[in-house]
Amino acid sequence: MILKYISSSFAKYASKWLVLTIDIFIVSISFILSYFILFNMTMNFDVKKLLLQLPIVSIISLISFLIIGSYKGVVRHTGVRDVYNIFNAICLFSIFTIILVVINRKIDLINSFTVPLTIIIIHSLLSFIGLTASRYMFKAVYANLLALGNYTPSKNVLIYGAGESGILTHTALTNNPKAIVKVIGYVDNDEQKTGKHINGVKVYSPDVLNESFLLKNDISEVIFSIQNIDNNKLRKLVESLVDYPVLAKIVPPVDDWINGELKLSQIKKIQIEDLLDRATINIKNSKISKELEGKIVLVTGGAGSIGSEIVRQICTYNYKSLIVIDQAESALYDLQQELKQNGFHNFIPIVSDIRDKNRMNNIFNEYKPNMVFHAAAYKHVPLMEYNSYEAIKINVEGTKIICDLSVATGVDKFVFVSTDKAVNPTNVMGATKRIAELYISCMQQQNKTKFITTRFGNVLGSNGSVIPLFKKQIEKGGPLTVTHKDVTRFFMTIPEASQLVLEAGSMGTGGEIFIFDMGESVKIFDLAKNMIKLSGLKYPEDIDIKVTGLRPGEKLYEELLANGENTLPTYHKKIMISKVRDVEYTKVKSDIDQLCVSNMFFDMDTVLLMKKIVPEYISQNSDLEKLDVKKIIEKKTNTTTILQ
């Protein structure tokens, strides 16, 4: 308690004026020492003359310190900038002293103020050393007082990255009074840095990231401080650490630093999103700005995961008007407030259902949009498997309504947000999205509105995605539920997906299905294990993983291309166009119209009709598999009849 009181009192009363007083005292002592040094540690000099010069030197130093402001720095956070200010103050002091000596020699303003140039040089060096050393001494004493007071337990850390970001991370760690941290070393791939010291801390090669070194040095944290690190590399590094009793943390990008300065609170534990997140696609020849210039844009499902991000990105462009439609009142209200707080006001939020044809007709005729981004959809596979009426009503009929109105009102471009589950669908949701794609292809044949489709994989952080589910299960103590040990998924970020949609809208000329290079697919079981370990827990000791079996309609793996499709390149290597197989558009459009009519009357054969429209739609892990058997029997019967 006494040490705690002393340290808090020191922090309270060691104000800048006390620092200024101490600085002047150090300069005065240095002036006296300079005479002793010049005269070989003897008193063979005029002491009376020295005593007359001392007050003048103190006044000159006071003026110099006030001008430069070197005394204003917080002593316990002394750094390179503070040393630089001390150097400037001493230089200014020396200049003032020399000028005064020269003037005094000619005019004799101040009696006995004839300081030798050698004394001024020695004094400047002693003062600089004394002022700098005193600050670092007080800094060390303060840190030791805190350590003795045991504010927080001391911990040993490694900083991965010996560049500028790593050095600033070291400064942020060591300058924080409430976190007693010892940086054991830097880790860097640069062989020229390996074995050297930075700020008195040794630089090691990545080979030290092993159990022997980590346990021997009692490392509790490894902080990754490399700007623009490749995510595949980061994932491999973190995965190599998850079996050791260390916590992996990451320093945010420089753009996220507060006023260009890294705060300790910004160094966060690595989340699974940091490992799956990939660099945003920056398309050099983007036409988005030109495409949206002065346009009236309409976004359906504008309050959803993808739709809301599309809206946010559109808001940064110089469009004429933005209409945002969603039936989710609360989500739309939240988006409205967010946009207003960010200074965006040129948008119109409308609470409405895309299935309401009269209301949609009213909106299209009132606002006359030039571009439509259609993101409204039901997307949850297990739910839609036994709610086919709603899936067809929204994903097929809702899309049909928006498409028809786009053509009727002269919309220039219609961009449809589809999914990889539409490829060789095994569930109702995927089949409805594929049928919507087919209807859009049919409408493209009218050559009035340019219809464009985009396909994505799973979106990180979207409603109902696996990562938020795992987080909730970890908070509850587990177990984590995985449908199959071998199930894999592609992942992309919401900003990535939304940028792709906007880019598709600008580059598309009509009739294309744009697909995205999703990188490597991720094994969900491995994802679950890594999430447990990144949370500081052990698998299976602390939290287990339960395999529940594939859900109705669920695939083991997703695809981006259907059978019979291949790709054509675009001007960006990560964006491709699917070259779709030929479709008998008149028949397909007629079948889709029939599907919508049958669905209105709750016809039980609607799923069978969907399987007719999409022949590759084969149900998996679902009671609807019996319809595939029925379809095969009917096909055999028809073949037998024809032969007879």
C-alpha positions in Angstrom: 0.0 0.0 0.0 2.9 2.4 0.8 4.5 1.7 -2.5 1.2 2.2 -4.3 0.7 5.5 -2.5 4.3 6.7 -3.4 3.9 5.8 -7.1 0.5 7.5 -7.3 1.8 10.6 -5.5 4.8 10.7 -7.9 2.4 10.6 -10.9 0.2 13.3 -9.4 2.8 15.8 -8.3 5.6 15.3 -10.8 4.2 18.1 -13.0 5.9 19.8 -15.8 7.0 22.7 -13.5 8.8 20.2 -11.2 10.4 18.7 -14.3 11.5 22.2 -15.4 13.0 22.9 -11.9 14.9 19.6 -12.0 16.2 20.4 -15.5 17.5 23.8 -14.5 19.2 22.2 -11.4 20.9 19.6 -13.7 22.1 22.3 -16.1 23.5 24.3 -13.1 25.3 21.2 -11.7 26.6 20.4 -15.2 28.0 24.0 -15.5 30.0 23.6 -12.3 31.2 20.2 -13.4 32.4 21.6 -16.7 34.8 23.9 -14.8 36.2 21.0 -12.8 36.7 18.9 -15.9 38.5 21.7 -17.8 40.8 22.3 -14.8 41.6 18.6 -14.3 39.3 18.1 -11.3 41.0 20.9 -9.4 39.8 24.3 -8.1 42.4 26.3 -10.1 39.6 28.6 -11.3 37.9 31.7 -10.1 35.1 30.4 -7.9 33.6 33.8 -7.3 33.4 34.3 -11.1 31.7 30.9 -11.4 29.1 31.8 -8.8 28.3 35.1 -10.6 27.9 33.2 -14.0 25.7 30.4 -12.6 22.5 32.5 -12.2 22.8 33.8 -15.7 23.3 30.3 -17.1 20.2 29.2 -15.1 18.1 32.0 -16.6 19.3 31.3 -20.2 18.5 27.6 -19.7 15.0 28.5 -18.4 14.3 30.7 -21.4 15.5 27.9 -23.8 13.4 25.2 -22.1 10.3 27.5 -22.2 10.8 28.1 -25.9 11.3 24.5 -26.9 8.9 23.0 -24.3 11.2 20.1 -23.5 9.9 20.0 -19.9 6.3 19.2 -21.0 6.9 15.5 -21.9 5.5 12.9 -19.5 8.7 11.5 -17.9 7.4 7.9 -17.5 6.7 7.9 -21.3 10.1 9.3 -22.3 11.0 8.4 -25.9 13.0 9.5 -28.9 10.9 12.6 -29.4 11.6 13.8 -25.9 15.4 13.3 -26.4 15.1 15.2 -29.6 13.5 18.1 -27.8 16.2 18.1 -25.1 18.8 18.3 -27.9 17.1 21.3 -29.4 16.8 23.0 -26.0 20.6 22.5 -25.3 21.5 23.8 -28.8 19.4 26.9 -28.3 20.9 27.4 -24.8 24.4 27.2 -26.3 23.6 29.6 -29.1 22.1 32.1 -26.5 25.2 31.7 -24.3 27.7 32.3 -27.1 25.8 35.3 -28.4 25.7 36.8 -24.9 29.4 36.1 -24.4 30.3 37.8 -27.7 28.2 40.8 -27.0 29.5 41.1 -23.5 33.1 41.1 -24.7 32.4 44.1 -26.9 30.0 46.1 -24.7 30.7 44.6 -21.2 27.1 44.5 -20.2 27.5 41.8 -17.5 30.6 41.9 -15.4 32.6 38.7 -15.3 30.5 36.9 -17.9 33.3 35.8 -20.1 32.7 32.1 -20.4 35.4 30.2 -22.4 34.1 28.4 -25.5 35.5 25.1 -24.1 33.3 25.4 -21.0 30.3 26.0 -23.2 31.0 22.8 -25.3 31.7 20.7 -22.2 28.6 22.1 -20.5 26.4 21.3 -23.5 27.5 17.7 -23.6 27.1 17.2 -19.8 23.7 18.9 -19.8 22.4 16.7 -22.7 23.7 13.5 -21.0 22.4 14.6 -17.6 18.9 15.6 -18.8 18.4 12.5 -20.9 19.8 10.1 -18.2 17.6 11.6 -15.5 14.5 11.1 -17.5 15.2 7.5 -18.3 16.3 7.0 -14.6 12.9 8.4 -13.4 11.1 6.2 -16.0 12.9 3.1 -14.7 12.2 4.0 -11.1 8.5 4.6 -11.8 8.3 1.2 -13.6 9.9 -0.6 -10.8 7.6 1.0 -8.2 4.6 -0.2 -10.2 6.1 -3.7 -10.5 6.7 -3.8 -6.7 3.2 -2.5 -6.2 2.0 -5.5 -8.3 -0.6 -3.6 -10.3 -0.8 -6.5 -12.8 1.1 -9.7 -13.1 4.2 -9.5 -15.2 4.2 -11.4 -18.5 6.7 -12.2 -21.1 5.9 -11.6 -24.8 7.4 -12.1 -28.2 6.8 -9.5 -31.0 6.6 -11.1 -34.4 8.0 -8.4 -36.7 11.1 -6.3 -36.2 10.0 -3.5 -38.5 8.6 -0.1 -37.7 5.3 -1.5 -36.6 7.1 -4.0 -34.2 9.2 -1.2 -32.7 6.1 0.9 -32.1 4.4 -2.1 -30.5 7.4 -2.5 -28.2 7.0 1.2 -27.2 3.3 0.8 -26.6 3.9 -2.2 -24.4 6.7 -0.8 -22.3 5.2 2.7 -21.9 2.0 1.5 -20.4 2.0 1.9 -16.6 -0.8 -0.6 -15.9 0.6 -3.5 -17.9 4.0 -4.7 -16.6 5.2 -6.5 -19.8 8.7 -7.8 -20.6 9.5 -8.1 -24.3 11.7 -11.2 -24.5 12.5 -10.6 -28.2 11.5 -9.8 -31.7 10.9 -12.6 -34.3 11.7 -11.7 -37.9 12.4 -13.5 -41.2 15.0 -11.0 -42.2 18.4 -12.7 -41.8 20.2 -9.4 -41.6 18.2 -8.5 -38.4 18.5 -12.0 -36.8 20.9 -11.9 -33.8 21.0 -8.1 -33.5 19.3 -6.0 -30.9 16.6 -3.3 -31.2 16.0 -1.1 -28.1 18.1 -3.6 -26.2 15.8 -6.5 -27.3 17.2 -9.4 -29.3 15.9 -10.4 -32.8 15.3 -14.1 -33.3 14.5 -16.1 -36.4 11.0 -17.8 -36.7 12.7 -21.1 -35.6 12.3 -20.1 -32.0 8.5 -20.5 -32.2 8.7 -24.0 -30.7 7.7 -25.6 -27.4 11.2 -25.6 -26.0 11.9 -21.9 -26.4 8.4 -20.7 -25.4 8.3 -22.8 -22.2 11.9 -22.0 -21.3 11.3 -18.2 -21.5 7.8 -18.5 -20.0 6.3 -16.8 -23.1 2.6 -16.0 -22.5 1.8 -14.0 -25.6 3.0 -13.7 -29.2 2.0 -10.4 -30.8 1.9 -10.3 -34.6 3.0 -6.8 -35.7 3.4 -6.9 -39.4 1.4 -4.6 -41.6 -0.2 -6.2 -44.7 0.7 -9.7 -43.6 -0.5 -12.4 -46.0 -3.5 -14.2 -44.4 -2.4 -17.6 -45.4 1.0 -17.0 -43.8 -0.7 -15.6 -40.6 -3.1 -18.6 -40.5 -0.1 -21.1 -40.7 1.8 -19.2 -38.0 -1.1 -19.1 -35.6 -2.0 -22.7 -36.3 1.6 -23.6 -35.3 1.1 -21.9 -31.9 -2.4 -23.2 -31.0 -1.0 -26.3 -29.3 1.3 -24.2 -27.0 0.1 -22.3 -23.9 0.5 -18.9 -25.5 -2.0 -16.3 -26.6 -1.8 -15.0 -30.1 -2.5 -11.3 -30.6 -2.4 -9.0 -33.5 -1.7 -5.3 -34.1 -4.3 -3.5 -36.2 -3.5 -1.8 -39.5 -1.8 1.7 -39.2 -5.0 3.3 -40.6 -6.9 2.2 -37.5 -4.4 3.6 -35.0 -5.7 6.5 -32.9 -4.2 9.8 -34.2 -1.5 7.8 -35.8 -0.4 6.3 -32.5 -0.8 2.7 -31.3 -2.6 2.2 -28.1 -2.2 -0.9 -26.0 -6.0 -1.4 -25.9 -5.9 -1.8 -29.7 -3.8 -5.0 -29.6 -6.4 -7.7 -29.7 -6.6 -11.4 -29.5 -6.5 -13.0 -32.9 -10.0 -14.0 -34.0 -10.8 -16.7 -36.5 -12.0 -13.9 -38.9 -8.5 -12.5 -39.0 -7.3 -15.8 -40.3 -10.1 -16.3 -42.9 -10.3 -12.7 -43.9 -8.5 -12.0 -47.2 -7.1 -8.8 -48.6 -9.8 -6.7 -50.2 -10.0 -6.8 -54.0 -8.7 -3.5 -55.3 -9.6 -3.4 -58.9 -7.4 -0.8 -60.7 -9.7 -0.1 -63.6 -12.9 0.2 -61.6 -15.9 1.7 -63.4 -18.1 1.8 -60.4 -17.9 5.6 -59.9 -18.7 6.3 -63.5 -21.5 3.8 -63.5 -23.2 5.2 -60.5 -22.7 8.9 -61.4 -26.1 10.7 -61.3 -28.0 7.4 -61.2 -31.1 6.4 -59.2 -30.2 3.2 -57.5 -32.6 0.7 -55.8 -31.4 -2.1 -53.4 -33.7 -4.8 -52.2 -32.9 -6.6 -49.0 -31.0 -3.4 -48.2 -30.9 -4.1 -44.4 -29.4 -7.6 -44.7 -25.8 -8.6 -44.4 -24.8 -8.2 -48.1 -27.5 -5.6 -48.9 -26.5 -3.2 -46.1 -22.9 -3.3 -47.1 -23.8 -2.6 -50.7 -25.8 0.4 -49.5 -22.8 1.6 -47.4 -20.4 1.4 -50.4 -22.9 3.0 -52.8 -23.2 5.9 -50.3 -19.6 6.8 -50.9 -20.3 7.5 -54.6 -21.9 10.5 -56.4 -25.3 8.9 -57.2 -28.5 10.9 -57.6 -30.8 8.9 -55.2 -30.7 5.6 -53.3 -33.8 3.6 -52.5 -33.4 1.0 -49.8 -36.1 -1.7 -49.5 -36.4 -4.3 -46.7 -39.3 -5.9 -44.8 -37.2 -6.0 -41.6 -38.2 -2.8 -39.9 -35.7 -2.8 -37.0 -32.7 -3.7 -39.2 -33.7 -1.0 -41.7 -34.0 1.6 -38.9 -30.6 0.7 -37.5 -29.1 1.1 -41.0 -30.9 4.5 -41.4 -29.4 5.8 -38.1 -25.9 4.5 -39.0 -26.0 6.3 -42.4 -27.2 9.5 -40.9 -24.5 9.5 -38.2 -21.9 9.0 -40.9 -23.2 12.0 -42.8 -25.1 10.3 -45.5 -28.6 11.7 -46.1 -29.4 11.2 -49.8 -31.2 7.8 -49.4 -34.8 6.7 -49.0 -35.5 3.7 -46.6 -38.8 1.9 -47.5 -40.3 -0.9 -45.4 -41.9 -3.2 -47.8 -42.1 -6.8 -49.0 -40.8 -7.7 -52.6 -43.7 -10.2 -52.8 -46.2 -7.3 -52.7 -46.5 -6.7 -56.5 -48.7 -3.6 -56.2 -46.4 -2.0 -53.7 -43.3 -2.8 -55.8 -45.1 -1.4 -58.9 -45.8 1.8 -57.0 -42.2 2.2 -55.9 -40.7 1.5 -59.4 -43.1 3.9 -61.1 -42.6 6.6 -58.5 -38.8 6.6 -58.3 -37.9 5.2 -61.8 -34.6 3.5 -60.8 -31.7 3.2 -63.3 -30.0 0.3 -61.5 -31.4 -2.4 -59.3 -29.3 -4.5 -56.9 -31.5 -7.5 -55.8 -30.2 -9.0 -52.5 -33.5 -9.9 -50.9 -33.8 -13.6 -50.3 -34.4 -16.4 -47.8 -31.0 -18.2 -47.4 -31.1 -20.7 -44.5 -30.9 -24.2 -46.0 -32.4 -26.3 -43.2 -35.3 -23.9 -42.6 -36.2 -23.6 -46.3 -36.0 -27.4 -46.9 -39.5 -27.8 -45.3 -40.8 -24.3 -46.0 -40.7 -24.5 -49.8 -43.8 -22.3 -50.2 -41.9 -19.3 -48.6 -38.7 -20.1 -50.4 -40.4 -20.1 -53.8 -42.5 -17.0 -52.9 -39.4 -14.9 -52.0 -36.6 -16.3 -54.0 -38.4 -17.1 -57.2 -41.6 -15.1 -57.3 -40.1 -12.1 -55.5 -37.2 -12.1 -58.0 -39.7 -12.5 -60.9 -41.7 -9.4 -59.7 -38.6 -7.3 -59.4 -37.3 -8.5 -62.8 -40.6 -7.8 -64.6 -40.9 -4.3 -63.1 -37.3 -3.6 -64.1 -38.1 -4.3 -67.7 -41.4 -2.5 -67.6 -40.0 0.7 -66.1 -36.8 0.7 -68.2 -34.1 -0.1 -65.6 -30.7 -0.1 -67.3 -29.0 -2.8 -65.2 -30.3 -5.5 -62.8 -27.7 -7.1 -60.6 -28.7 -10.3 -58.8 -27.0 -11.7 -55.7 -27.0 -15.5 -56.0 -25.1 -18.2 -54.1 -22.8 -21.1 -54.6 -25.7 -23.3 -53.3 -27.5 -22.7 -56.6 -24.8 -24.8 -58.3 -25.9 -28.5 -58.6 -28.4 -27.8 -55.8 -29.2 -30.4 -53.1 -31.8 -28.4 -51.3 -34.9 -26.2 -51.8 -33.1 -23.0 -51.1 -30.3 -23.6 -53.6 -32.9 -24.8 -56.2 -34.9 -21.6 -55.8 -31.8 -19.5 -56.3 -30.9 -21.5 -59.4 -34.5 -21.0 -60.8 -34.1 -17.3 -60.1 -30.9 -17.3 -62.1 -32.7 -19.1 -65.0 -35.5 -16.6 -65.0 -33.0 -13.7 -65.1 -31.4 -15.5 -68.1 -34.8 -15.7 -69.8 -35.5 -12.0 -69.2 -32.1 -11.1 -70.7 -33.3 -12.4 -74.0 -35.7 -9.4 -74.3 -32.6 -7.1 -74.7 -34.2 -4.2 -72.7 -32.6 -4.4 -69.3 -29.1 -5.8 -68.8 -29.4 -8.7 -66.3 -26.2 -9.7 -64.4 -25.8 -12.4 -61.8 -23.1 -12.8 -59.1 -22.3 -16.0 -57.1 -20.6 -16.1 -53.7 -19.6 -18.6 -51.1 -20.3 -18.1 -47.3 -19.9 -14.6 -46.0 -18.0 -14.0 -42.8 -20.2 -12.5 -40.0 -23.5 -12.7 -41.9 -26.7 -13.6 -40.1 -26.8 -17.3 -39.3 -23.2 -18.0 -40.4 -21.1 -20.7 -38.6 -18.6 -18.4 -36.8 -21.2 -16.4 -34.7 -22.8 -19.8 -33.8 -19.4 -21.2 -32.7 -18.7 -18.1 -30.6 -22.1 -18.4 -28.8 -21.4 -22.1 -28.1 -17.9 -21.3 -26.7 -19.4 -18.7 -24.4 -21.9 -21.3 -23.1 -19.1 -23.8 -22.5 -19.7 -26.0 -25.6 -19.9 -28.4 -27.2 -19.4 -26.9 -30.7 -21.7 -28.6 -33.2 -20.3 -29.7 -36.6 -22.5 -31.5 -39.1 -19.7 -33.7 -40.5 -15.9 -34.1 -39.9 -15.2 -33.6 -43.7 -17.6 -30.8 -44.5 -15.8 -27.8 -46.1 -16.9 -24.3 -47.1 -15.5 -21.3 -49.0 -15.4 -18.0 -47.1 -15.2 -14.3 -48.0 -15.8 -11.0 -46.3 -18.9 -8.9 -46.5 -17.0 -5.9 -48.0 -15.4 -8.3 -50.5 -18.8 -9.7 -51.6 -20.4 -6.3 -51.8 -17.5 -4.9 -53.9 -17.9 -7.8 -56.3 -21.6 -7.0 -56.7 -20.8 -3.3 -57.5 -18.0 -4.3 -59.8 -20.3 -6.8 -61.6 -22.8 -4.0 -62.1 -20.2 -1.8 -63.7 -18.5 -4.3 -65.9 -21.5 -6.4 -66.9 -23.0 -6.0 -70.3 -25.9 -8.4 -69.6 -26.4 -12.2 -69.4 -23.2 -12.9 -67.4 -22.9 -14.9 -64.2 -19.9 -13.5 -62.4 -18.0 -15.9 -60.0 -15.2 -15.1 -57.7 -11.9 -16.9 -57.0 -12.7 -17.9 -53.4 -9.2 -19.3 -52.6 -9.0 -22.5 -50.7 -12.0 -24.1 -49.0 -11.9 -24.4 -45.2 -12.6 -27.6 -43.2 -15.3 -26.7 -40.7 -14.0 -29.2 -38.1 -10.6 -27.6 -38.2 -12.2 -24.2 -38.0 -14.0 -25.3 -34.8 -10.8 -26.6 -33.2 -8.9 -23.4 -34.0 -11.7 -21.2 -32.6 -11.5 -23.2 -29.3 -7.7 -22.8 -29.1 -7.8 -19.1 -30.0 -10.2 -18.6 -27.2 -7.5 -19.8 -24.8 -9.2 -23.2 -24.2 -8.2 -26.7 -25.0 -9.9 -29.3 -27.3 -11.3 -31.6 -26.1 -10.4 -31.1 -22.5 -12.2 -27.8 -22.0 -14.7 -27.8 -25.0 -15.5 -30.7 -27.2 -16.9 -30.9 -30.7 -20.0 -32.8 -31.4 -20.7 -34.2 -34.9 -24.4 -34.0 -35.4 -24.7 -35.3 -39.0 -25.5 -33.4 -42.2 -28.6 -31.3 -42.0 -31.5 -31.6 -44.5 -30.3 -30.5 -47.9 -26.7 -29.9 -46.8 -23.7 -30.7 -49.0 -20.3 -31.9 -47.8 -18.7 -29.2 -50.1 -19.9 -26.3 -52.2 -19.2 -25.6 -55.9 -19.1 -22.4 -57.9 -19.7 -24.0 -61.3 -22.5 -26.2 -62.4 -22.1 -29.3 -64.6 -21.5 -28.1 -68.2 -20.2 -24.7 -67.2 -16.7 -23.3 -67.6 -15.2 -19.8 -67.1 -14.0 -16.9 -69.1 -11.5 -14.4 -67.7 -12.2 -10.7 -67.0 -9.8 -7.8 -66.7 -9.2 -8.9 -63.0 -7.7 -12.3 -62.4 -9.9 -13.0 -59.4 -13.2 -12.3 -61.2 -14.5 -14.7 -63.8 -17.5 -15.1 -66.0 -19.3 -18.5 -66.0 -20.0 -19.7 -69.5 -23.4 -21.3 -69.0 -24.9 -24.1 -71.0 -27.7 -23.3 -73.5 -31.2 -23.1 -72.1 -34.6 -23.4 -73.9 -35.7 -20.1 -72.6 -39.4 -20.2 -73.7 -40.0 -23.5 -72.0 -38.1 -22.6 -68.9 -39.9 -19.3 -68.5 -43.3 -21.1 -69.0 -42.3 -23.7 -66.3 -41.3 -21.0 -63.9 -44.6 -19.2 -64.4 -46.4 -22.5 -63.8 -44.3 -23.0 -60.6 -45.3 -19.6 -59.2 -49.0 -20.3 -60.0 -48.9 -23.7 -58.4 -47.2 -22.3 -55.3 -50.0 -19.8 -54.9 -52.4 -22.7 -54.4 -50.1 -24.6 -52.1 -49.6 -27.4 -54.6 -47.7 -30.3 -53.0 -45.9 -31.0 -56.3 -44.1 -27.7 -56.5 -40.8 -29.3 -55.4 -41.2 -31.9 -58.1 -41.8 -29.1 -60.6 -38.6 -27.5 -59.3 -36.7 -30.7 -60.0 -38.1 -30.6 -63.5 -36.9 -27.0 -64.1 -33.5 -27.8 -62.6 -32.6 -31.4 -63.6 -29.4 -31.4 -61.6 -31.4 -30.7 -58.4 -31.0 -33.9 -56.4 -32.0 -33.8 -52.7 -29.6 -35.0 -50.0 -30.1 -35.9 -46.4 -33.8 -34.9 -46.8 -37.2 -36.5 -46.9 -37.5 -34.9 -50.3 -35.2 -37.6 -51.7 -38.3 -39.7 -52.3 -39.3 -37.2 -55.0 -36.1 -38.1 -56.9 -37.1 -41.7 -56.8 -40.6 -40.7 -58.1 -39.0 -38.7 -60.9 -36.9 -41.7 -61.9 -39.9 -44.0 -61.9 -41.9 -41.5 -64.0 -39.0 -41.2 -66.5 -38.8 -45.0 -66.8 -42.6 -45.2 -67.3 -42.5 -42.5 -70.0 -39.7 -44.2 -71.8 -41.5 -47.6 -71.7 -44.7 -45.9 -73.1 -42.7 -44.4 -75.9 -41.1 -47.7 -76.8 -44.5 -49.5 -76.8 
